[in-house]
Amino acid sequence: MRVTEDSEGTESPMPSPEVADLLEVAIPPDSKVIAVSDLHLPPVRSDVSGRSCQTLARHLAAESGAVTVVLIGDVVELLGFPEATATDILRAHEDLCAALLAVTARGGQVIYAIGNHDGDLAWDVKTADAVREMTGARLCLSADLILAGGRKVRVEHGHQLDPYNCFCDARNPLDTPIGHHVVREVIPRIEFLGRGWVDGAHEMADPTDFPSFIGSRLVYRKLGRRLWWVIAIPLAILLLVRIPEFTAFRSRYPDTDAWVHRAEILGYGAVADLLVLAAVIGILARRAWLSISALALDERGYGQNHAARQRAVDLVADGYYGFVSGHTHHPELAATANGFYANSGSCTSVVEGIGGRPGLPPAYVRYQQICWVEIAGTQADLVSARVELPGATRMERFAAHGRNPYADTPVRVATWPSGPDWPPPDKKTFHKKPFHKKGLPQDPRVLPPA
């Protein structure tokens, strides 16, 4: 218990917000659960946060009857904007707040499981009261959804499974995991020193993949911008010997035939040199990226969901029906023993490595992810979309072109227990070699829009 000293020097317990460690939530029969996480709403509304809120608000308004909305953490971004308040953030996104309040007005319920970027809610009474008042939510650290027939689904944000972001005591304001210091101190400094070419480092879907991110940006945004002179000189020579006016010079001045012939040979030779040089540069760039990216600190891609999958296995063995988490920004839905594991992905911008063209490093480009999980009766669905965002260079767009496996509007990409799973099984395996990390292929079993 935290204590303070009053004016007389005596200790008294500090008030604590009404936040349950484990909240049991009864789900009425024939009711739907909509679980969404990681909106990371900023204090100033952006195109990304506005699109997420509008999409979710429209979807909630279209639902008939009472629904249960579960916000699985990192909804208000208090970690990245320590000077902002939850009130400021939610006022900038009033459409989502109104949609959540409308859910409770229709007899539904809103549950808010606290994450690590909004961890202040676990100990700050004023912040917790503001969120409760503006969204109608009940706050907790984790929740058990009690479905019809007594089937239970555990819901947690998932940061407690991440050694870089877990709390020893979530209710202690002095408990700051190493991830907090990285977000507030390290990454802003790196982006400031990078002056544009490392923009988006704070939005990485795989923070431990930072060495690969740096290697890719060095290739595409540093080396790539300085290759123009290697290409321009041979190209200029080739154009000069190929334009009709110049080649006609031979017929007007026969004595210069030998010089023109030599110029043509020089031009063709320049093309051959250019091809060889491009191949050498590509190989060197690839080797440099491989060397840097091998320094990755932890599992990449869907390997980040490994601990949560194991948590699902343990919970199902204890009698649970399933486990839903967020945190990693990698949406997933798959069978786990006799139950299921689902990751709600995120509803924010992510910077992720998209597999490059043959011989090229992956390009780290910005996309907006819009995902959520729905549970109705005995079925769970994963709904997902990904919208391309501006900011990539021409070379990065070329490397990533046509490799986004998601639709730009929310569609059901997975269903449990009938299938299909998401992602495809071969993409869940963690590969240490970075050149195995490619964009997910389009699943031909994608279901029609929800």
N, C-alpha and C positions, 0 to 999 in steps of 0.2 A: 504494500500500500504506500502511495506517495504522500508525503507530509509537507506542510509549510509552517512557517513561524508567524504568529500574529504580532501585533504591536507590543504585546507584553512579553514576547519571547517564548511563548508556549507553543508547542507543536500541535497541529490539528490536521486531520486528513484532508487532502485536496478532493474537490468534487470530481467524480468520474462520469463520463457520458454513459448513457444506457446502451451499452454494446454487449451483446451476449457472446460468450465464447463459442457456443454451439446452439444455434437456433433451430428448433423443430418447426417446420412449416407444413401444415396440412393442406394438401392439394385436393380440391373438390373433384368428385367424379365428373368425367366428360369436360374437364378443364384443361387448358393448355399452359405449359411452362415455356417462357421465352427467356433464354439465358444469354446475356451479352456482356462483354468485358473490354477493358483497355481502350476506352474512348480517348483518354488523355486530353480532356477538354482544357483549352488554354483560357486565360482571362480575357483575351481579345478574340472574338469570333473570327475564324479563318474559313477559307473555302473548304478545307478538309473537314474541320469540325462541323461546319454548317451543313455539308452534304451528309455526314453521318447522322446528325440530329434530325434532319428533314426525312431521311430514309426511314429511320426508326420510328419517328412520329407518325408518318403515313402508315407504316405497317401496323403499329399499335391501334391507330384509329380504325383500320379496316377489320380488326378482330372483333368478332361478335361474342357477346357473353363475357363472363368474368375470366380473366387470365391472370397468371402469376408471372411477374417480370422479376428476374433475378439479375442484379447488376453485380458481376463477379470481379469487382475491384478495379482500381486504376481508372476510375471514371472521371473524377476531377483531378487535374494535374497540379498537385500541391508541392511535389518534390522539385520539379523543374522551375516552378515559379514561386519561390518561398515568400515573396513579397505580396502575393495575391491571396485573397480569401475565397472560401468556397462560395460565399454570396456573390462576389464579383464574377466568378466563373459561371455559376448557374444563371445569373441574370443575363449573361451574354448568350445563353442557350435556352431561352425561355420556351421555345417550341417543344423541346424534349421534356422540360419540367411540366409543361401543361399536359403533354400526352401521358406522363406518368401519373399526374394527379387525376386525370380522366379515368385511368385504369382503376384506381381506388374508388372513384366516385361510382363506377359501374359495379362495384362489389368485388373487384379483384384485389390483388395485393402486390406490393413492391418490396423486394428484399435487397439489401445492399451488403454484400460480403466485402470487407475492406481488404485492399491490396497493399503493396509497398509504396506506390507513388501517392496514395491518399491515406497513408498510415496515420496521419495526424488525427483522423476521425476516431481512432481508438483511445485517445487520451485528451483531446481538446474538446471541451464541452460546447463552446460557442460554435465551433466548426461543425460538430455533429448535429447540434440543434438546427443549424441553418440547412444542412442537407436533408434532415428529417422533415423540416417544415416545407421546403421548396419541392421535394419529390414525393413526399408521403411514404418514404421508405422506412422499414425497420432495419436497424444496423446490427451487424454481427461480424465475427471473425470467420465463421464458417456456418453452413446450414445443412440440415438434413431435410430433404423434400420427401414427405410421406405421401406416396401415391396410393391409388385404390388397391385394396388387398394388403395393405401394410408394406408394400414394396418401398424401399428407401433408396434415395439417390443423394450422395454426398456432393456438396458444392463448396469449393475453396478456390481462392485466386490462384494459388500454386507457387507463390514466392517463397513459402516456407520449405519447399523442396529444392530451392536454388541456393547453394552455399554462399553465393555472392550477395544475395538479397534477403536472406532470412533474418528474422528478429529473434533475439533471445527472450525479450519481453516486449510484446507489441504495444503494451500500455505504458511503456517507459519512454518519455520524449528524448532521453539521452542515448537511447539505443539506436545507433546509426550503422547499418551494415556497410560494407565496403562499396556496394553498388550506389549508395547515396552519395558518397564522396566522388565517385566517378562521374555521376550525372551532374552534380553541382560544381565540381572543381576541375576535374580533368578534361572532360569532353569540351566544355566551353572554351577552355584555354587552347586546346588543339584546334578547334574550328577558327578561333581568332588568329592563331599563328598561321593556319593553312590558307587564310584569305581566299576562300572560295573553292579551292580544289578538294577540300575534305568536308564540304557542306553536307549535312545529312548524317553525320557520324552519330548524333544523338538519337536518330530514328532507326538505327540498324535493327533488323529482326534477329540477327545473331551477333550480340555484342562481343562475344569471345572470338568472333571471326574478324576482329579489327585488323590484324596484320594482312589478311587477304584483301580487305577493303583498301588499305593503304597501297598495297602493291598494284591493285587494279587501277586506282586513281592515278598513280604515278605513270602507268602505261598510257591511259587514255587522256589524261588532262595535263600531264607535264611533257612526256615524251611525244605524244601525238601532236601537240600544238607546235612542236619544233621540227616536224618532218617536212614542212612545206618546201624548204629550200633544197632538200634532197630530191624532191619530185619535180620542182619547178624548173630547174636548170635542164635536165634531160628532156623534159616535156617541151620546153621552149625551143630547143634545138630540133626536136622532131617536127614541130609545127612549122618551123622556118623552112625546112627542106621539103615539106609536103604541100604547101599552099601553091596553087596553080601559077600565080604570078612569079614565084621564085623558081619553080621548075622550068617555066618557059624561058628563063634566063639563058639556058643552054642553047636553045635554037637561035636566039638573037645574037649571042656571042659564042660562036663555036670554039674559040680559043680557050674558053673557060670550062670546057666540058670536063676536064680532069678534076678541076676544083669542085664542081658540082657533084661529081661522082663520089669524091672523097667526103663531101658533106653528107650525102645520103648514107654512106657507110657509117659515118660518125653518128648519124641520127638513129639508125637501126642498132648500132652498138650501144647507144645510150639506153634504148629500150631494154635490151638484154641486161645491161648493168643495173637498170632500175628494178627489174624483176628479181635479180639475184640479191640486190641490196634489200629489197622489201622482205624477201624470205629470211635473210640473215637477221634483220631487225625484228621480224616476227618471232623467230626462234629465241633470240636474246631476251626479248620482252617476256615471252612465255616462261623462260627459265628464271628470269628475275622474279616474276610473280610467284612461281612455284616455291622459290627459296624463301620469300618473305611470308607467304601464306602458310608455310609449314610451321610457323610459330604460333598458330592458333592455340588459345588457352584451354579450350574445352570442346565438347561435342558441337557439331554444326547442324543447321537445318533441323529436320525432324528428330535428330538425336537429342535435342533439348527436351523433348516430351518423354524421354525414356523413364525418368524418375516418376513422372505422373502416371505413366502406364503401369509401373510397378505398384504404385499406390492403389491404382484401380484393381489390380490383381489381388492385393491384400484385402481391400474392402469387400470385393465380391466374395472372397473366401470367408469373410466374416458375416455374410448374409446380405450384403448390399446388392442393389439392382444395377447400380452404375456409379460413375464418378465423373464430374464435370469440373474443369479448371480452365484458366486462361494463362496470362503472364508471358508465355513464350512467343505469342503472335503467330503461332503455327497451327492453323485450324486442323482438327482431326476428328474422326468418328470411326470407331472400329470395335469389333467384339473383343471382350476380355473374359476368358473362361465362359461362365454362364451369364455374364453381364456385358456392360459396354464401358468404354472410355471415350469421352468427348472433350475436345478443346475448342473453346469459342473463338479462338483467333483474336482479332482486334477490330476496332472501327476507327483507325487512324492511319497516318502515313507511315510506310515502312520502306527502308532502304535494304534491298536484298540482292544478292548476286544472282544474275540471270546468265545461264550458260552461254558463253560466247561462240562465235563461229569457229569452225575447226582451226586449231592452232592459236586462237586468241584467248586471253583470260576472260573470266566472266565480267560482265558490266554491272556495277552497283548502281541501280536506278531507283527512283522513287515511285512508289505506287500507293494508292489509298486502298486499304483493305476494309471491307465491310462484311462482317461475319456474325452469325449468332447460331445458337443451338435451340431447337424446339423439341419438347417432349409432350406427347399426347397419347394417353392410354399406354399401350405397350411398345410404342414406336418412338424412336429418336431420329431427328433429322438435322443435318448440317446445311446451313444456308450460307452462301459465300459469293462475293463479287470482288473484283479488283479493277480500279480505275487508274489509268496511266496519268502521271503528273508531270508538269514541265520541269526543266532543269538539267536534263541529260545533254551531253555533247552529241555532235553528229556521229562520232565514232562509237559512243556508247549506244545510241539508238540503233545504229547499224548492227552492232553485236547482239543486241537484245531483240531485234525485230522479229515479230511472229512467234516469240517464245513465252508469251503470257498465256497460261492454260486456263485462266478464269474468264468468265463473262464480266461485262462492265455493269451489269444489273444483277441484283441478288437472285440466285437460283439454288435449288436443292442439289447439292453435289454428292451427298451420301445419306443413306438410311440404314438404321439398325432396327430389327435383326435381318431384314430381307436383303440388305445390300443395295448398292455397292458401298465399299469402304472408301474413306478418303484420309490420307493420300493412298495411291496404289502401294501395295506391300513392299515393292522393291525400293521405294523412296523413303521408307522409314528407317532403313539400315544406315547407320553412321559409317561413313567412309573417311579414313584419315587422310587419304590422298586428295588434295583439293580439286584436282581436275575431274573427280567423279561428281562434284557438286554442280548439278545442272538444273534448269527449270523443270518443273513437273510437266509431264506430257498430258495432253488433253485426254481425259477419261471418256471413252465413248459411251459409258453408261450414265452420263449426267442426266438427271431427271428434268422434266419441264419446270418452268418457273412455279415457285410456291404461291 
